[in-house]
Amino acid sequence: MGSRQGRWPVPGRRAGGPVALLLVLVVASGCGAADESTPVAVGPAPSAASAVPVAPQPVSAAPIAAQPTDQFAGQPLIERTEWTDDPDGRRLRVYPSTAGRGDWFAPALDRAWGEVLDRSPDADSPGMYDQFKCHWQWARLVAPAKPSWNLEPWRPAFGYEATVAAGCNPGGPDPAGN
């Protein structure tokens, strides 16, 4: 038998194939590599197709939710307003429309208040917006069929939270029960 110096036969492989490349890389990596933390390629050489750089894709923390829309956009939220003079003082009766009773889209509150002011500009007084907001956000839940929401300019303007705590009637109960 002849001597095979420097050759290690690999059964079933031709010299110079992927296994030979692997062996060369493994031997070379242990023989004087500049830095032991330097990665060493293992396996077949990359093809031209795999050498094409791929741009990183942005990672989203959460899927983007669809933005809510106002299903009552373009419909009046306030049917009408009516000023009355009652024994306890002046009162604005606000009659919400069917759309106004069913529109829970958050920005609709300001649109509805704008409709109130268009019909009754003198409603823009301290505390009236808080009373309206209280009716818009709470009275529709508690008494959805109440014909009108009654806003009184003579009530004190304690702020929205105090208005809600007072059942939309800051400064005391409504003497007329409205």
C-alpha positions in Angstrom: 0.0 0.0 0.0 1.2 3.4 -0.9 1.6 6.2 1.5 -1.0 9.0 1.3 0.7 11.9 2.8 -1.6 14.8 3.7 -4.7 13.2 2.4 -7.5 11.9 4.4 -10.0 10.0 2.4 -13.7 10.8 3.0 -15.9 7.9 2.1 -18.3 8.8 -0.7 -16.9 12.2 -1.3 -14.7 13.6 -3.9 -11.7 15.7 -2.8 -12.6 19.4 -2.8 -16.3 18.9 -2.0 -18.2 20.5 1.0 -16.7 18.2 3.6 -13.2 19.0 2.5 -13.9 22.7 2.7 -15.3 22.1 6.2 -12.2 20.2 7.3 -9.9 23.0 5.9 -11.9 25.6 7.8 -11.9 23.7 11.1 -8.1 23.0 10.9 -7.4 26.6 9.9 -9.5 28.0 12.7 -7.4 26.2 15.3 -4.1 27.2 13.7 -3.4 30.8 14.4 -6.8 32.5 14.0 -6.3 36.1 14.9 -9.1 36.2 17.5 -10.8 33.2 19.0 -14.1 35.1 19.0 -13.9 35.5 15.3 -16.7 33.5 13.7 -15.7 30.8 11.4 -17.8 29.8 8.4 -18.9 26.2 8.6 -20.5 24.5 5.7 -20.6 25.2 2.0 -19.6 28.5 0.6 -22.5 30.9 0.1 -24.1 31.1 -3.3 -24.5 34.3 -5.3 -28.2 34.3 -4.4 -27.6 34.1 -0.7 -25.0 36.9 -0.8 -27.6 39.6 -1.7 -28.1 41.8 1.3 -31.7 42.0 2.6 -33.0 45.3 4.1 -34.2 44.9 7.7 -38.0 45.1 8.1 -39.4 47.3 10.8 -40.9 45.4 13.7 -44.3 46.6 15.0 -45.0 46.2 18.7 -48.7 45.7 18.0 -50.9 45.6 15.0 -52.4 48.9 13.9 -56.1 49.0 14.9 -58.6 50.5 12.5 -59.5 54.0 13.5 -63.1 54.3 14.7 -65.5 56.3 12.6 -68.6 58.3 13.4 -71.5 56.3 11.9 -73.7 59.4 12.4 -71.4 61.8 10.6 -73.4 64.4 8.7 -76.6 63.7 10.6 -77.9 66.3 13.1 -77.3 65.3 16.7 -79.6 67.9 18.2 -83.2 68.0 17.0 -84.0 71.4 18.6 -83.5 73.6 21.6 -86.1 75.6 23.6 -85.6 78.3 26.2 -88.3 78.3 29.0 -88.8 80.5 32.0 -89.6 78.3 35.0 -90.3 79.4 38.7 -86.7 78.4 39.6 -85.2 80.3 36.6 -84.4 80.2 33.0 -83.8 76.8 31.4 -82.6 75.5 28.1 -84.3 72.3 27.0 -82.1 70.4 24.6 -83.9 67.7 22.5 -81.4 65.2 21.1 -82.1 63.6 17.7 -82.2 59.8 17.2 -78.6 60.1 16.0 -77.7 62.2 19.0 -79.0 59.5 21.3 -77.0 56.8 19.6 -73.7 58.5 18.7 -71.0 57.3 21.1 -68.1 58.5 18.9 -66.0 60.6 21.3 -65.6 63.7 19.0 -69.4 63.8 18.6 -69.8 65.5 22.0 -68.2 68.7 20.7 -70.1 68.5 17.4 -73.4 68.2 19.4 -72.4 71.2 21.6 -71.7 73.2 18.5 -75.2 72.4 17.3 -76.7 73.6 20.6 -74.7 76.9 20.3 -75.8 77.3 16.7 -79.5 77.1 17.8 -79.0 79.0 21.1 -75.9 81.1 21.2 -76.7 82.5 24.6 -76.2 79.0 26.1 -72.5 79.6 26.1 -72.3 80.5 29.7 -70.3 79.1 32.7 -71.3 75.6 33.7 -73.7 75.0 30.7 -71.1 73.0 28.8 -70.5 70.8 31.9 -74.2 70.2 32.3 -74.5 69.3 28.6 -71.5 67.0 28.7 -72.9 65.3 31.8 -76.2 64.6 30.0 -74.3 63.5 26.8 -72.1 61.0 28.6 -74.3 59.9 31.5 -78.0 60.8 31.2 -78.2 58.9 27.8 -77.2 55.8 29.8 -79.4 56.3 32.8 -82.5 57.7 31.1 -82.1 57.0 27.3 -85.7 58.0 26.5 -85.7 61.3 28.5 -87.3 63.7 26.0 -85.1 66.7 26.8 -81.9 67.5 28.7 -82.4 70.6 30.8 -79.5 73.0 31.2 -79.8 75.9 33.6 -77.5 79.0 33.3 -78.2 79.9 37.0 -76.5 76.7 38.3 -73.0 77.2 39.7 -70.1 76.3 37.5 -68.2 73.8 39.8 -66.5 71.9 37.0 -67.4 68.7 35.2 -66.5 66.2 37.9 -68.7 68.0 40.5 -71.5 68.3 37.9 -71.4 64.5 37.4 -71.4 64.0 41.1 -74.5 66.2 41.4 -76.4 64.1 38.8 -75.9 66.8 36.2 -77.5 69.4 38.5 -74.7 71.2 40.4 -75.9 73.4 43.2 -78.7 71.2 44.3 -81.5 69.1 42.9 -83.7 70.4 40.2 -86.9 71.7 41.9 -89.0 70.9 38.8 -87.7 67.4 38.7 -86.2 67.8 35.3 
